[in-house]
């Protein structure tokens, strides 16, 4: 559906470098990265809003590199909605159709369809300034879908919403995509949002795509230190993989040995998610091949969960639930045991 090859955009103080993407028809694709990474520049380049220094773009088999934005069959929704304040909701939604001189019957049918799809029929005669943030975003989404785009671009559509509205609209986006199946590219800096919505994810940083994969691959198998840190892996070590036959090996770092499962050998990184570490008072009886005793040197309260820094040494960051923390009477200075599987350690 979408092919991007060797895309370069030079904005003077920022350069998007050599982006390559292949996005399938009907896919919900998320571009994920920190502020200033180049997410919106990549999105708007697909829409034709920036002159390209180099590269080519295809949409549905048609090269659109030099095509004007309005001729690409693309709709875009921004985080601030950009609704027309003097128009009622119904007129905001049907604006694009009227510009295209669609028949009155088509305009009305589309309005009814989108009102039902998004559950906003009760809002049609209201002005944007009377709507909540979530309602405004639904109207902006309806306006974008009204022209039946080949490609829907969403630029941080949930970031301006309160947590409750964000969760509701996130579910709505997933439901609408499952029903309508429009190819969607969604930009966000929120990793949880990407996991909830994406079929696949591209992580972008410092003006370049760092990794592409399913949310599970990005979450569990980051391929670089940048991606691992952005995915909040927290335990990232530099060392050397030695010995073993096949995929069984040892990862050595700072005088510590981890049993790992990998085909890599030599200088590498290892990453280990905090939730993959079992915390116990005594050695934990299991088939897991990595076990250490250590002292809790730090506690970070996250509400329903807590992050423990455990010095073995080295330091490991572990995640426990509030119930486990209280039941085990954990605190700084307490001696505990940590256990994790060889397969939980990602080597890159």
VEXMAR-558134 format. One record per residue: residue in three letters; x, y, z of N, C-alpha, C in turn. Coordinates in steps of 0.001 Angstrom, whole numbers, plus 500000, padded with zeros to 6 digits. Example, Ala and Ser with C-alpha at 12.3 -4.5 7.8 and 13.67 -1.06 7.14 Angstrom:
% VEXMAR-558134
ALA513190494310507800512300495500507800513200496700507800 SER512850497750507080513670498940507140512900500030507870 
This chain:
% VEXMAR-558134
UNK500824498787500000500000500000500000500861501269500000 UNK501810501348500957502708502501501022504141502001500949 UNK504903502585500056506331502300499984507082503622500060 UNK508028503694500989508883504867501133510321504390500965 UNK511050505004500065512414504570499786513406505732499894 UNK514393505548500793515528506462500936515073507922501032 UNK514130508168501942513517509487502070514384510411502921 UNK514773511533502337515552512552503040514788513868502975 UNK514643514526504131514034515855504193514961516741505001 UNK515392517853504417516319518770505088515568520061505432 UNK515338520276506742514639521477507189515600522500507788 UNK516879522314507537517882523245508059518361522826509434 UNK517510523005510449517902522628511808517549521181512126 UNK516929520487511181516603519070511372516643518361510023 UNK517195517136510022517260516345508792516688514960509061 UNK515703514572508267515198513198508262516050512424507273 UNK516645511300507713517687510647506939517293509235506509 UNK517227509022505195517162507687504612516054506791505113 UNK514847507320505253513730506523505769513226505539504722 UNK513014504295505143512438503252504287511293502578505027 UNK510138502498504375508965501877504980508195501078503941 UNK507587499982504393506610499239503592505409498980504498 UNK504278499571504168503069499446504983501988498790504141 UNK501403497731504655500409496959503900499047497634503922 UNK498227497327502918496854497838502864496087497342504081 UNK495353498254504719494543497896505880495313497803507177 UNK496599498097507163497417497976508366497272499216509248 UNK497346499003510573497431500108511519498898500185511933 UNK499579501187511402501032501318511550501333502530512425 UNK502150502335513450502475503423514376503935503824514228 UNK504159505135514122505512505700514149505733506240515557 UNK506690505656516252506887505898517675508254506512517915 UNK508312507518518771509610508106519087509468509292520013 UNK510566509749520589510529510895521498510277512199520761 UNK510027513250521503509831514581520935511072515000520151 UNK510855515512518947511956515986518122512667514904517329 UNK512116513679517337512787512565516658512593512584515152 UNK511530513244514672511231513281513240509947512576512858 UNK509116512241513843507873511497513578506928512276512662 UNK506648513520513037505702514322512255506274514682510892 UNK507579514906510825508211515206509528508013514029508571 UNK508195512801509066507985511618508227506530511509507804 UNK505616511742508741504184511671508436503797512699507379 UNK504208513941507584503820515005506659504539514893505316 UNK505680514213505296506346513948504012505509512998503168 UNK504881511993503814503978511095503087502800511868502499 UNK502368512889503238501233513692502767501631514698501702 UNK502931514872501464503384515815500444503522517230500931 UNK503672517418502248503729518767502808505143519329502906 UNK506159518500502577507547518960502580508206518614501251 UNK509038519497500741509841519123499564510906518112499986 UNK511114517088499173512076516047499510513455516402498970 UNK514462516179499797515833516321499327516187515126498444 UNK515645513962498825515890512740498081514834511719498479 UNK514571510755497592513665509667497942512410509636497098 UNK511645508529497236510430508332496456509355507714497344 UNK508097508005497001506952507503497761505922506940496787 UNK505429505717497107504343505110496343503146504900497252 UNK501967505110496705500729504883497440499796504052496568 UNK499505502829497019498642501939496251499189501612494881 UNK500519501503494775501151501180493500501423502376492619 UNK500922503548492993501128504772492209502213505623492869 UNK503193506050492081504192506938492658503587508326492841 UNK503682508846494061503075510132494385504132511149494821 UNK505399510848494587506499511688495069506305513151494687 UNK505921513406493461505764514783493011504326515261492958 UNK503399514453493479501971514776493392501579515763494481 UNK500683516672494166500205517647495150499445516933496273 UNK499512517467497496498876516795498639497409516459498417 UNK496649517385497831495203517177497668494862516108496638 UNK495859515668495883495620514646494863496098513255495289 UNK496525513118496534497079511836496996496039510914497628 UNK494851511436497911493837510598498560494155510332500015 UNK494702511364500682495140511238502065494357512209502942 UNK493972511748504148493406512631505170494321512625506371 UNK494393513762507059495283513879508215494524514505509380 UNK494737513952510585494129514467511813495250514849512768 UNK495213516120513235496231516607514172495697516582515604 UNK496609516719516569496211516653517969495316517817518368 UNK495412518966517676494588520120518051493327520243517186 UNK492996519192516464491750519006515704491557519951514511 UNK491841521258514689491691522241513611490270522263513029 UNK489283522204513906487895522316513456487577523779513148 UNK486605523982512245486168525346511918485244525821513035 UNK485626526840513814484852527223515008483463527767514694 UNK483277528363513497481997528979513155481031527991512495 UNK481488526767512225480642525733511632480073524830512720 UNK478862524350512488478338523292513340479102522001513047 UNK478945521024513923479625519748513755479294519127512410 UNK478022519139512017477623518518510747478337519164509566 UNK478535520485509632479190521184508527480700520961508532 UNK481277520789509727482683520417509810482929519064509158 UNK482056518115509463482228516749508956482098516701507437 UNK481143517438506892480841517332505453481587518361504611 UNK482476519130505227483163520203504496483891519673503263 UNK484660518618503428485424518073502307484546517582501175 UNK483419516982501527482491516485500500481901517648499693 UNK481578518726500388480986519874499694482019520561498791 UNK483275520586499246484339521142498410484467520327497127 UNK484263519007497252484343518114496091483059518102495269 UNK482076518904495715480785519014495017480053517664494956 UNK480094516938496064479340515691496165477855516004496192 UNK477038515059495761475595515265495718475029515368497138 UNK473916516080497305473295516191498629472990514826499260 UNK472578513859498453472265512538498997473524511843499519 UNK474656511997498799475909511394499255476386512060500536 UNK476230513373500612476624514108501816475823513614503013 UNK474504513473502838473642513049503937473921511603504344 UNK474116510720503368474419509313503669475730509180504433 UNK476731509955504020478030509912504698477914510435506116 UNK477124511500506295476925512082507625476266511074508562 UNK475247510388508060474547509376508872475501508232509219 UNK476267507761508226477206506644508430478234506981509499 UNK478866508159509391479921508534510336479353508855511715 UNK478163509417511767477533509709513060477292508426513836 UNK476844507394513119476613506104513766477935505415514108 UNK478899505487513192480185504832513400480885505375514644 UNK480834506691514828481551507331515926480661507689517112 UNK479349507434516994478440507724518092478328509205518412 UNK478241510052517372478217511500517594476969512159517010 UNK475909511375516758474707511956516138474101513071516996 UNK474296512975518336473738513987519241474526515287519229 UNK475664515300518544476526516486518521476379517303517245 UNK475635516824516277475672517390514930475315518870514852 UNK474457519349515739474035520754515664474732521641516687 UNK475799521130517255476574521924518217477809522523517557 UNK478337523576518168479565524219517701480770523594518429 UNK481947523634517807483134523019518416483463523510519825 UNK483179524798520109483557525315521432482699524767522559 UNK481656524001522233480815523382523264481178521915523490 UNK482194521432522789482547520008522852483729519766523781 UNK483791518556524321484961518143525096486102517807524138 UNK487299517604524692488445517260523846488221515973523084 UNK487662514974523759487401513694523100486362513814522002 UNK485333514624522246484294514835521231484853515576520019 UNK485694516561520260486322517286519142487165516346518289 UNK487895515445518950488744514534518196487915513559517374 UNK486765513151517881485869512280517112485342513010515878 UNK485014514282516053484526515077514915485640515240513875 UNK486863515513514326487989515646513401488226514337512658 UNK488070513216513348488232511909512723487128511668511691 UNK485899512048512043484780511903511098485017512738509847 UNK485500513958510017485791514820508862486858514194507963 UNK487876513595508588488943512962507812488432511745507046 UNK487536510979507653487017509769507015485932510051505980 UNK485335511242506045484185511543505181484518511457503697 UNK485773511749503334486154511721501916486687510352501501 UNK486543509363502408486967507978502171488404507931501632 UNK489355508344502473490759508416502025491359507036501811 UNK492353506988500934493131505757500778494051505562501971 UNK494456506667502579495402506632503690494979507652504737 UNK494913507212506003494572508098507116495824508315507962 UNK496201509579508144497370509942508945496896510598510238 UNK497397510123511367497016510639512684498265511140513399 UNK498320512439513662499498513033514301499211513279515779 UNK499647512363516627499455512427518069498004512794518426 UNK497017512037517936495614512413518115495115512318519549 UNK495840511627520423495361511423521793496137512226522830 UNK497225512860522427498147513446523407497559514636524161 UNK496579515335523584496015516508524248494830516161525146 UNK494482514879525239493299514456525988493662514053527414 UNK492685514156528315492884513661529674492925512132529637 UNK493477511480530677493657510019530636492387509236530345 UNK491254509638530913489996508926530675489556509023529233 UNK489568510232528681489174510435527283490139509740526337 UNK491420509751526699492435509100525862492158507602525755 UNK491819506979526866491551505543526865490314505205526044 UNK489269506032526184488030505810525434488278505944523943 UNK488965507020523529489191507243522101490163506215521526 UNK491077505735522351491989504683521908491209503429521526 UNK490242503062522360489384501905522041488564502164520788 UNK488097503416520635487313503768519456488140503669518178 UNK489375504131518236490245504043517063490445502594516631 UNK490652501717517601490846500300517280489577499712516684 UNK488419500043517277487137499516516777486855500015515368 UNK487063501308515135486790501891513822487709501282512773 UNK488959501081513137489890500487512181489482499060511839 UNK489038498297512826488609496920512570487381496873511667 UNK486518497880511774485312497917510944485589498476509549 UNK486367499551509500486540500300508250487774499860507462 UNK488822499407508187490062498883507591490795499869506680 UNK490677501151506945491468502115506188492920502011506656 UNK493843502052505720495265502035506061495570503272506896 UNK496170503065508071496362504150509037497805504223509483 UNK498344505441509493499670505695510052499493506694511192 UNK499885506278512381499605507007513619500927507361514288 UNK501132508631514558502355509113515215502087509298516701 UNK502995508809517551502869509007518987504225508888519657 UNK504320509424520879505502509209521717505178508248522853 UNK503921507771522891503431506949523991503551505467523634 UNK504431504760524341504675503352524022503439502492524284 UNK502709502771525360501505501989525669500447502170524582 UNK500358503372524049499425503656522955499776502831521726 UNK501059502745521432501513501960520280501188500484520462 UNK501422499956521666501137498547521941499650498256521774 UNK498794499177522233497346498963522199496776499017520788 UNK497398499784519899496782500054518601497482499408517409 UNK498784499272517467499551498993516252499542497526515841 UNK499484497304514525499847496009513952501364495904513896 UNK501997497011513480503460497098513484503872498506513885 UNK505132498608514308505658499867514830507007500167514178 UNK507221501441513853508554501921513487509014502867514582 UNK510149502566515196510720503462516207511697504396515505 UNK511504505689515705512352506676515046513059507508516106 UNK514321507816515850515087508639516774516216509330516051 UNK516449510562516424517548511338515833517464511382514310 UNK516218511498513795516032511677512360516178510430511522 UNK516190509239512146516346507997511386515496506891512013 UNK515005505990511177514253504850511685515228503867512324 UNK514961503513513580515868502662514347515488501185514288 UNK514178500895514262513723499503514241512269499462513794 UNK511919498409513053510537498174512635510163496752513049 UNK508979496591513624508535495252514012507172495308514658 UNK506694494169515110505437494141515859505668494791517221 UNK504607495222517896504799495769519246505541494795520163 UNK505245493502520046505909492501520868507403492449520577 UNK507793492534519300509208492525518938509929493749519478 UNK509303494907519358509920496135519866510021496072521389 UNK508980495577522019508890495528523474509864494510524066 UNK509936493326523432510732492225523981512122492095523360 UNK512259492497522112513509492264521386514045493549520746 UNK514296494576521536514874495792520940516219495474520300 UNK516498496133519175517720495824518419518837496839518637 UNK518603497827519492519635498819519777519415499386521168 UNK520442500023521692520326500630523018519291501751523011 UNK519210502508521913518215503579521813516806503019521968 UNK516491501970521214515144501386521264514887500776522636 UNK515880500100523196515717499481524517515396500538525574 UNK516113501646525534515857502703526527514494503342526297 UNK514131503563525039512838504180524761511691503260525158 UNK511897501945525022510878500962525402510885500678526900 UNK511650501439527656511684501347529119512105499971529603 UNK513103499389528927513619498087529356514290498204530723 UNK514997499277530969515625499634532247516895498845532574 UNK516922497532532298518140496751532525518867496565531205 UNK519921497335530982520704497273529746522174497169530135 UNK522833496133529661524215495876530033525081495728528787 UNK526338496113528903527317495908527834528310494843528286 UNK528575493873527412529478492798527793529874491957526602 UNK530143490685526860530594489782525806529909488435525936 UNK529440487915524798528823486589524759529907485575524445 UNK529995484529525271531034483519525097530442482112525160 UNK531177481177524532530984479735524710529609479219524375 UNK529396477963524792528126477311524552528013476722523171 UNK527071475813523020526785475212521723525410475670521256 UNK525291475872519970524011476329519430523681477702519973 UNK522476477830520573522038479129521071522341479337522555 UNK522778478293523255523117478442524671524480479118524821 UNK524547480131525681525796480864525844525802481575527185 UNK526936482204527488527075483033528679527330484469528259 UNK526654485396528922526904486825528722527680487318529934 UNK528899487800529704529782488223530788529900489746530806 UNK529705490334531999529835491791532144530113492122533610 UNK531048492984533839531362493477535185531512492354536208 UNK532134491253535798532345490156536709531140489275536953 UNK530073489512536198528833488739536353528599487901535105 UNK527997486716535280527674485841534154526167485619534110 UNK525561485838532941524154485494532720524079484356531714 UNK523231483385531990522938482352531001521935482931530015 UNK522240482865528725521390483484527704521144482506526560 UNK520178482844525737519862482061524543520042482973523340 UNK521102482770522569521389483651521440522384482985520498 UNK522356483444519249523352483006518269524498484010518168 UNK524349485162518816525409486176518792526613485708519610 UNK527783486171519226528997485955519992529817487244519942 UNK530648487446520973531492488632521002530830489780521742 UNK531318491007521484530822492198522179529367492462521812 UNK528516492586522823527075492753522609526475493567523754 UNK525195493836523603524375494374524687523393493292525126 UNK522982493366526381521903492521526894520840493422527488 UNK519560493072527266518466493820527879517527492842528573 UNK516954493308529672516090492467530500514984493331531077 UNK513731492993530786512615493798531266512402493579532767 UNK512052494631533507511863494516534960510789493495535356 UNK509734493392534547508630492472534885508983491016534654 UNK510119490749534008510544489365533768511403488818534909 UNK511602489619535944512420489193537086511505488818538253 UNK511690487619538792510923487151539955511674487555541219 UNK510963488174542146511532488601543420511011487675544517 UNK511914487164545362511511486249546431512421486424547642 UNK511944485943548804512759486008550016513881484965549992 UNK513550483770549460514514482669549397514725482293547941 UNK515777481527547627515967481092546239514687480469545695 UNK514317480898544482513036480494543897513197479180543130 UNK512433478139543508512570476845542819511913476883541444 UNK512706476886540386512172476922539025513244476451538056 UNK512855476368536793513810475984535751514628477173535249 UNK514309478382535748515057479579535335516529479427535726 UNK517419479813534807518841479522534997519664480703535499 UNK518999481806535814519713482956536363519125483303537729 UNK519954483243538772519485483528540128520579484249540903 UNK520201485336541585521161486135542343520535486557543670 UNK521362486737544662520919487374545902521404488814545875 UNK520649489693546513521027491096546491520292491900547527 UNK520601493194547558520016494111548533519216495184547799 UNK518021495472548305517219496554547724517867497886548091 UNK518261498640547089518913499936547323518036501115546903 UNK516902500833546244516019501915545832514633501405545534 UNK513621502240545802512222501905545519511581503093544826 UNK510994502863543651510284503912542905508823503526542811 UNK507953504321543433506521504022543517505813504498542254 UNK505172503576541541504430503902540320502924503757540512 UNK502474503675541756501051503515542023500700502065542262 UNK500170501408541227499794499999541362501009499074541280 UNK502131499589540816503380498814540751504517499632541358 UNK505599498930541670506800499602542174508017499028541475 UNK509024499872541254510294499445540685511322499370541799 UNK511938498210541925512974498010542926514335498003542258 UNK515292498719542813516681498593542385517347497622543348 UNK517847496533542798518466495476543609519932495367543224 UNK520803495550544200522235495450543951522694494039544253 UNK523196493324543199523632491944543385525102491810543775 UNK526048492689543313525911493559542139525992492773540835 UNK525700493357539658525402494775539433523981495114539899 UNK523508496298539517522144496695539847521168496141538818 UNK520083495549539323518967495130538483517733495924538909 UNK516927496328537932515655496981538224514544495957538026 UNK513743495739539062512694494720539057511343495387539292 UNK510304494795538747508958495331538939508146494374539799 UNK507458494918540806506542494134541634505222494883541761 UNK504153494145542000502851494782542217502798495367543626 UNK501858496263543843501660496844545170501343495757546204 UNK500495494793545819500142493711546740501360492891547139 UNK502219492549546162503422491770546465504376492558547353 UNK504533493839547065505433494688547844505019494717549312 UNK503700494892549532503202494957550905503267493588551589 UNK502851492534550852502819491195551446504212490715551823 UNK505223491072551007506594490622551273507336491569552226 UNK506669492676552586507263493673553482508638494123552978 UNK508657494500551712509903494919551083510231496364551449 UNK511515496651551510511960498012551820513437498130551481 UNK513922499356551413515342499588551160516170498927552268 UNK517217498223551865518077497527552809517748496065552994 UNK516594495653552468516166494258552621516948493351551671 UNK517342492171552184518013491161551368516959490303550667 UNK517086490117549346516124489318548584516870488493547533 UNK516102487651546842516635486885545716515889487288544446 UNK516602487325543329515974487590542029516279486424541085 UNK515297486101540260515414484957539353514805485329538014 UNK515452484902536911514871485128535587515391484088534608 UNK514598483853533566514935482839532573516026483310531618 UNK516756482364531067517754482687530043517077483317528834 UNK515882482829528493515174483336527316514626484752527524 UNK514596485215528773514113486580529039515181487636528717 UNK516427487201528571517522488132528274517643488286526756 UNK517484489519526296517611489821524863519025490285524564 UNK519677489647523600521037490010523203521000490721521856 UNK521675491871521777521753492601520493523104493248520359 
